[in-house]
Amino acid sequence: MEKMPYQPQLEPTPPFAALPTSSTVTNDWRTGLPVLVGSLVTLREMRASDAPALFAALSHEQVARFISPPPATVDGFGRFINWTMRQRQAGEYVCFAVVPHGADRAIGIFQVRSLQPAFGTAEWGFALALECWGTGMFMDGARLVVDFAFEVLGVHRLEARAALKNGRGNGALQKLGAAQEAVLRRSFACGGDYLDQALWTILEEDWRRARSVCASHLIH
Ligand SMILES: CC(C)(COP(=O)(O)OP(=O)(O)OC[C@H]1O[C@@H](n2cnc3c(N)ncnc32)[C@H](O)[C@@H]1OP(=O)(O)O)[C@@H](O)C(=O)NCCC(=O)NCCS
């Protein structure tokens, strides 16, 4: 598998509260990603024109602190965008751009890559522009991506890794409902050191159960 240039990561815990609304979902994702619409953000395929905004957002020192280094230039980010499309066509990986409602600029990404043939087990990652932290956009987009992973990609186990020092990354995964299974000792090369990472997982059956409980609460 071609190496993933970098991988922001994600987070979980219970309040599966509001059900996201997704639209235009297609199973033909290898030829193009669907547009997924939440209550705060839309997720869509990245475009070459996203490179300057995403480069600026993900290069910020605080955003990049616990993720693999993003491309060092806008041109490099453009090449990363092209790479994501080749990987999607090959059926190995998908990457969504996050666009807040009412805006036209992408402010972050969610990516999912297959760890086994046909996405049986997959790993996801994410990063949002600093100004969008704590706004609810993460949870809104994360629910759309996790639904997409289980319902469309056919994932049954979704993994995420977060440096233990990454309080927001771990907090977000916990909030989403992921289970922390392990600590991967000194598994993440970062700033000349190796950091411990938490391994967070969401199983398809757990996600569906939580969603149906949530839906029944909304109905009753
Ligand atoms: C990870 C990221 C997408 C999460 O988005 P976010 O908007 O910051 O997430 P949220 O605010 O919805 O949730 C973070 C939770 O962690 C909590 N948190 C913050 N600092 C924390 C800490 N030190 N320890 C534990 N929890 C912490 C927050 O309070 C929040 O929970 P709350 O809503 O119940 O208060 C965003 O922070 C980001 O882009 N970070 C940089 C890239 C990155 O690290 N990616 C993930 C790698 S695992």
PDBQT file of the ligand as one rigid body, heavy atoms in Angstrom, charges set to zero:
ROOT
HETATM    1  C1  LIG A 301      -8.969  16.481  17.216  1.00  0.00    +0.000 C 
HETATM    2  C2  LIG A 301      -9.909  17.590  16.784  1.00  0.00    +0.000 C 
HETATM    3  C3  LIG A 301     -10.393  17.345  15.352  1.00  0.00    +0.000 C 
HETATM    4  C4  LIG A 301     -11.114  17.567  17.724  1.00  0.00    +0.000 C 
HETATM    5  O1  LIG A 301     -11.963  18.624  17.418  1.00  0.00    +0.000 OA
HETATM    6  P1  LIG A 301     -12.429  19.594  18.628  1.00  0.00    +0.000 P 
HETATM    7  O2  LIG A 301     -13.397  20.547  18.072  1.00  0.00    +0.000 OA
HETATM    8  O3  LIG A 301     -11.213  20.121  19.283  1.00  0.00    +0.000 OA
HETATM    9  O4  LIG A 301     -13.129  18.518  19.560  1.00  0.00    +0.000 OA
HETATM   10  P2  LIG A 301     -14.277  18.780  20.611  1.00  0.00    +0.000 P 
HETATM   11  O5  LIG A 301     -14.114  20.147  21.208  1.00  0.00    +0.000 OA
HETATM   12  O6  LIG A 301     -15.576  18.437  20.003  1.00  0.00    +0.000 OA
HETATM   13  O7  LIG A 301     -13.944  17.659  21.672  1.00  0.00    +0.000 OA
HETATM   14  C5  LIG A 301     -12.749  17.644  22.380  1.00  0.00    +0.000 C 
HETATM   15  C6  LIG A 301     -13.065  17.212  23.774  1.00  0.00    +0.000 C 
HETATM   16  O8  LIG A 301     -11.820  16.969  24.449  1.00  0.00    +0.000 OA
HETATM   17  C7  LIG A 301     -11.882  17.648  25.679  1.00  0.00    +0.000 C 
HETATM   18  N1  LIG A 301     -10.530  17.988  26.069  1.00  0.00    +0.000 N 
HETATM   19  C8  LIG A 301      -9.840  19.091  25.790  1.00  0.00    +0.000 A 
HETATM   20  N2  LIG A 301      -8.615  19.020  26.325  1.00  0.00    +0.000 NA
HETATM   21  C9  LIG A 301      -8.552  17.837  26.974  1.00  0.00    +0.000 A 
HETATM   22  C10 LIG A 301      -7.568  17.209  27.754  1.00  0.00    +0.000 A 
HETATM   23  N3  LIG A 301      -6.387  17.774  27.960  1.00  0.00    +0.000 N 
HETATM   24  N4  LIG A 301      -7.843  15.994  28.247  1.00  0.00    +0.000 NA
HETATM   25  C11 LIG A 301      -9.032  15.411  28.037  1.00  0.00    +0.000 A 
HETATM   26  N5  LIG A 301     -10.030  15.979  27.297  1.00  0.00    +0.000 NA
HETATM   27  C12 LIG A 301      -9.783  17.186  26.791  1.00  0.00    +0.000 A 
HETATM   28  C13 LIG A 301     -12.718  18.867  25.409  1.00  0.00    +0.000 C 
HETATM   29  O9  LIG A 301     -13.200  19.411  26.610  1.00  0.00    +0.000 OA
HETATM   30  C14 LIG A 301     -13.804  18.291  24.538  1.00  0.00    +0.000 C 
HETATM   31  O10 LIG A 301     -14.801  17.626  25.290  1.00  0.00    +0.000 OA
HETATM   32  P3  LIG A 301     -16.177  18.389  25.697  1.00  0.00    +0.000 P 
HETATM   33  O11 LIG A 301     -16.831  18.846  24.409  1.00  0.00    +0.000 OA
HETATM   34  O12 LIG A 301     -16.948  17.338  26.402  1.00  0.00    +0.000 OA
HETATM   35  O13 LIG A 301     -15.781  19.524  26.557  1.00  0.00    +0.000 OA
HETATM   36  C15 LIG A 301      -9.201  18.961  16.844  1.00  0.00    +0.000 C 
HETATM   37  O14 LIG A 301      -8.858  19.257  18.179  1.00  0.00    +0.000 OA
HETATM   38  C16 LIG A 301      -7.954  18.975  15.967  1.00  0.00    +0.000 C 
HETATM   39  O15 LIG A 301      -8.034  19.195  14.786  1.00  0.00    +0.000 OA
HETATM   40  N6  LIG A 301      -6.760  18.757  16.583  1.00  0.00    +0.000 N 
HETATM   41  C17 LIG A 301      -5.510  18.784  15.825  1.00  0.00    +0.000 C 
HETATM   42  C18 LIG A 301      -5.313  17.546  14.975  1.00  0.00    +0.000 C 
HETATM   43  C19 LIG A 301      -5.392  16.315  15.821  1.00  0.00    +0.000 C 
HETATM   44  O16 LIG A 301      -4.827  16.264  16.894  1.00  0.00    +0.000 OA
HETATM   45  N7  LIG A 301      -6.082  15.324  15.272  1.00  0.00    +0.000 N 
HETATM   46  C20 LIG A 301      -6.427  14.144  16.014  1.00  0.00    +0.000 C 
HETATM   47  C21 LIG A 301      -5.348  13.252  16.244  1.00  0.00    +0.000 C 
HETATM   48  S1  LIG A 301      -5.958  11.909  17.274  1.00  0.00    +0.000 SA
ENDROOT
TORSDOF 0
